[in-house]
Amino acid sequence: MSGKGSNSVKVRHYNERFVLDAIRRLKEASKSDLARAAHLTPAAVADIVDGLEQAGFVKQVGKRFGQRGSPSILYRLAPERIYSVGIKIGRRALEAVLVDFAGEVRARASHEYRYPDPDLVRRAGNTSLANFEALVDGLNDASIVGVGIASPYFLGGWSEELGFPDDLGDRWEAIDLMTFFATPPKAPVFIENDATSAALAELVQGAGARFHDFMHISIDTFVGGGLVQGGKVHTGPHGNSAALGPLPVSPSSLDSVAAKPARYQSLLHRASIYVLVNHLKSRGIEIVRVRELDPMPPGAREPLFEWIEDCANALVEAIIAITSVIDIEAIVLDSILPRSIHLELLAKVQSQFNRVSAIGIVAPEIVPGQFGPEASPIGAAMLPFSALLAPDSSVLMIGKDRTKLLGSLSALAGQG
């Protein structure tokens, strides 16, 4: 502990978090399972689990038979006790979810717009928050413990590509997202990049749970990324780690993409949904949202697969660049595309990557993400839970409690 002291209360808080995090990762576990995972004595874990059960944070879900001795009681997180709200401010829509402690989405809302006008976005977010708060208020002894907001950096940027007002970026620059929405009383606000939030969703609840080191790639209006190393999301000193959009790749082969004299294009201009929309438009197929591709409009299949081919080529170049710099186990690829189209893109990336002879790197698994358009808001909803309950060695240091939020679970249970 770097020469700094701790006391038994702080150690208890840390161990409570560790046990809760272990239950979340294991989905369900016995006290013996948790003692092994947390490297604590069975007696210490039994005391912690009993306290968490009494406070309403875990519950018994059955018994495990077939082993020597008495059957083991299994525990899971109790979903009804605490809730979190996740909001994604997108360039084309605001998505909001209410998530319970077990990570299940209990309610969702979507508000679409032509561009993210701040006043419109605020009204949409406040409507969602008010509806979620009313829902939780109707439940016994339940509370919203925080609000996570996921938003792209440079929200008003690239206005030329998307046809946004020229002053939109300046308007967003003047806004403080911490106070932007009418959040529930005593519910702290957490801000994170939308692609990073999507990576957190996969790490905690999705495909990334079986990997300690992976890159999450999100194909949204613009492409984005999130980096997980050692089982933790890494945002970097400026919060801009894994900003894949500017990564240089070869020029596009699509005739709808304006030719430029530069030797390279950015990944953003090849592996983004706006490129697909523009390519379809060049073939006379007008869509506003990619969900309009399910079912497939007449004449859309050929230009769609032209884009998939071009997008996959660019993603393979990006994956080689990523794995040349960072040693990772997997690429988790997700998108806002209809699921059947996303899986076709994934298959094309996998097959093209397998044909590349990339000497000097260890090929990562390329796997699909699980959440699609809801990845960012679900990840945003994980932010308050992670801050409140995930193990954090800083709680062991006397005088190092970062906020009142990071206090004991017993204090939270006492809120009622």
N, C-alpha and C positions, 0 to 999 in steps of 0.2 A: 504493500500500500504506500510505497514511496515515502516511508517514514512518517506518514500521517496517521492519526488515530482514528478509530471508529468505535461505535458503541453497539450494544446488542440490539437496540431498536433499529438502527440503520442496517445492520446485518440481516435482521428479520425481514425488513422491507425488500432488500436485494434478493433474498432467497424466495420470498413470495413471488416476485416477478419472474425469477428463473423457473420456478415450478409452473407458473401460468404459461410462460413461453413454451415450456416443454409440452404441456398439454395441448397447446395450440398446434405445435408442430406434429405431435403424434396423433392428433385428432381425438383419441381416447387412450387412457393409460391407467394402470394400477399404481398403487403407492410404491410397490417394488420397482416398477418401470421408471417412475419419477425419481426414486432414490438413486438408481443407476445413472439416469440422464443428468441429474443435478450434482452428482458426487456428494450426496449428503447421507446421513445415517437414516435408516428406516424410521426411527423414532422422530427425528426432526421433520421429515417429510410428512409423516402421519399427523403431526401437530399442525403443520402449515395447511395441509389439505383439509383437515377438519375445520380449521378457522375459515378458510376460503369457502367451504361449503356452507357454513353457518352464515357467512356474510352474503351468500347468494351469487358467488362468482363461479363456482363449479357445482356439478350435480352428478349423482350416481346414475349410470345408464345400463347397469346389468352386471353380470359376473362372467369371468373367464373360467371355463372348466377344462379338464384334461391334463392338468399338471398335478404334481404331488402336493399333498396337503389340502387345506381348505381352498375353495374357489376364490379367486381374486376379484374384488369389487373394482369395476372400471369407472373412470370419471371423465367427463367432458366439460368444456366451458359451458356455463349456463347462459343462453342467449338473451334471456329476458331482462337481465339486470341493468345493463348499460348499453347505450347506443351512440353512434357517431354519424355525422353527416359528411358526405363528400360531394364537392361541387367542382365540375370541370368547366372552365370558361373557354370554349372553343372558338375558332374563327367563324364557324357557321352555326353553332348551336351551344346552348348551355345544358349540360347533363348533370342531374343531381340524384343521389341515392341516400337512403337511410339504411345503415348497416348495423346489425346486432353484434353482440360481443363475440359470437361464434363465427362471424364473417359472412353471414347470410344477408342478402339484400331484402329488406322488409318493405320498402317502398321506393319508387323511382319517379322521376319527372324529366321531361325534355322540352326545351323551348328553342325553336329554330328562328334564325334571322338571316338577313342577307349579308350583314356585316355586324361585328360586335360593338354596336353603339353602347357606350357606358351606361346611359340612363336605362335603356332597354334591358341590358344585362342585369343591372341592379334590381329592377322590378321583377324579372324572371327569377333571380336567386332568392329574393325576399318572399315571393309567393311559395316557392318550394320549401323554404325554411319554415314558414308559418304553418304549412300543411303538415310537415314532419313533426313540428313541435306539438301541434294539436293531437297528432296520433300518439306520440309518446306520453303526453299528459293524460291520455285516457287509459294508460296501463298502470297497474299497481306497482308502486315503489320503483319506477323506472326513471332514468334521466339521460339526457344527451350530454356527454362528457367533453365534446369538442367538435369543431368544424374544420375540415381540411379543404383547402382550395387549391386546385391544380390549374395552372394557366401557362400557356406558352410564353417563353421570354420573347420580347420584341413583338407583342401581340398585334400592334398596328403595322409591323414591318411587311415588306414585300407587297405593298399596296398595289403596285402596278400589275403584278401577277394575278391578284384577286379582285381588282376593281374597287378597292376600298377608298374612302375619302382621304385626301392627302394629309389632313390634320389629325387622323385617327391615332397615329402613334404618339403624337404630342399629348393628346387628351388622356391616353392611358398612362403616359409617363407621370402625369400629375396626380395619379390616383394611388392611394394607400389601400391595398387589398385587406390589410388587417382590420380596417374599420369600414370597408366598402359595403358589406351586407349587414342587415339587422339580425345579428346572431343571438341565440338564446342567452339569457343572463348566466354568468359564471362559466360559460362555455368558451374556452380559449380557442383562438384561431391559429391554424398552421398553414403556411404557404409553401408550395413546391411546384417545380416545373411539371408540366403535364406528362411528358415522356418518362421522367423519373418516377412519378406517381404510378404510372402503368407498370414499371419494373417492380415497384414495391408490391403491387397487387399480385403479380406473378410469384414473387418471392414468398409472400405470406400465405397465399391461398391457392396458387395456380401451378402451372407447369414448372416454374422455377424452384418449387419447394424441394425438389430432389437434387438440385445443383447448388454448390457453394459459390461458383464463379460462372457468371454468364452475362451476355449482352442482350438486352431486350431492344428489339427494333420495332417501332410503331409506324405503320403506314397510315397516316392521317391526311388532313388537308396538306400538310407538309410532313416529311419524314422526321422522326426524332428517335432518340436512343436513351437507354438507361443502363448504367453499369453496376453489376453486383459482384463484389469480391469478398471472399471469406464470409459469405452469408449476410453481408450488409450492403446496402445501397451506398455507392460513393458518388457524391455530387461535386467534389473538387473545391478548391479555395474560393472560386467565384460562383459556385453553384451551377456551373455550366458544363460539367463533365459529360462526355458521350453526346455532345451536340453534333449529331451525324450530318445534319443538313449541309454544312459547308465542305464536307469531305470530297476531294476531287476524284472524279471518275471520267471515263472516256465519254466523248460526245454521243448524244442520242441518235438512234437510227430512224426515229419517227419523223415523217415529213411535216407533222404539225408543230414540231419544236423548232423555233427560229434558229437558224444556223448562226453561230458566233465564231469570230476568228480565233478565239482562245483554244489552246490545245486540250483543255479539260473543261468539263462542266461540273457543277456541284451536284452531289447526290440529291439534294432538294429538288433540282430541276429534272430529275429522272424518275425518282422513286416516291412520288407524291401523288395524292389523289387528284389535285388540281390539274396535273399533267394528263391524267386519264380523262377527266371531264373535257378538257380542251381538245384532246385527240378525238373523242367521240363527236364533239361539236364540229370538228373539221370534216366529219363524214356525214353531217346532217342529222346527228342524233343528239337532241337537246335533253340533258338531265340536270337537275339541281342537286340531288342527293344520290349517293351511290346505292341506297336501298332501292332506287328505281330500276336497278339492274336485276332485280328478283321480283317477278319473272323477267327474263331477258327481252328487251324491246326488239322489234324486227330490225335486222341489219346491224345489231350491236355486237354480235359474237366475233366477227372477224377483227374489227378495230380493238375490241377488248383484248383479244389474244395477241395482237401486235403490241399493245401496251404491256401485257404480262411478260412477253419475251424480252422487251427492252428493259422493263423494271427489274426482272430477274437478273439480267446481265449486269446491271449496275449494282445490285445487291451483292452479287458474287464478288465483284471487285472490292466492294466495301468490306465484306467479311474477310477477305484475304488481308486487306490493310489492317483491320481490327486485330486479327489473330497474329499478325506479324509484330504487333506492338504489345498486346496483352495476351497472356496465356489463360484461356478460359475453357470451360468444359462444354459450353453450349451457346447457341444463338437461339433465342426465343423470338420468333417472328409472329407479329400480330398486326391486325389492320381493322379499319372500320368497314371493310368490304363485306358484302353478304358472305356467309360462311362457305358456301360451295365455291365461290370465286376465290376466296382467300386460300382455301386448300389447294386449288389449282395453281395459284401463285407459289405457294410453299413447295409443291411438288416440282415446279419448274426450277426454283432456286436450288433445291436438293439435287436434282439431276444435273444441272449445269455446274454446280460446285463439284460434284463427283467426277465430272469430266476434266476438271482443271488439274493440272499437275503443279501443285503449289509446294515445292520442296522447301523444307526448313520450318514448316509449321505443323503443329499437331491439329488435325482436322477436328473441329467441334461438331457435336450433334447439332442438327438444325431441326428444331421442334416447333409446333404451333403453340401460340399463346391461347389461353382459355377464355378470355373475357371480351375480346373484340372491342366495340365502341364503349363498353362500360369499364374498361381497364383503368383509365385515368381517374374517374370519380370513385371507383372502389378503392384504388390506391390512396386517393386523398382521404377517404374515410378511415384508412388504416393509420394515418399520421397521428391522430389523437390517441388511439389505442397504443401505438408504439411508444409514444412519449410517456404515457401514463404507466404502462405495464411491462414493457420490454426490459430485460436486464440491463442495468446501467451501473458500472462500477463507481460512478461519481456519487451515488447515494451512500457509499461506504465512507466517504471523506467528511469528517466533521467540518461544518461550515461550507460545504460544497453543494448543498441542495440548490438546483438551478432555479426552480420556481415552485410555488405552492402546489402546482399540478403534480409534481413528482413526489408528493408525499405518500403516506401510507395508504394501503387499501382499506384499512380499518376506518380512516377518516372519510374516505369516499363512501363506505358502507353506512356511515353514520349520517350521511346527508338525507337519506330516506326519500 
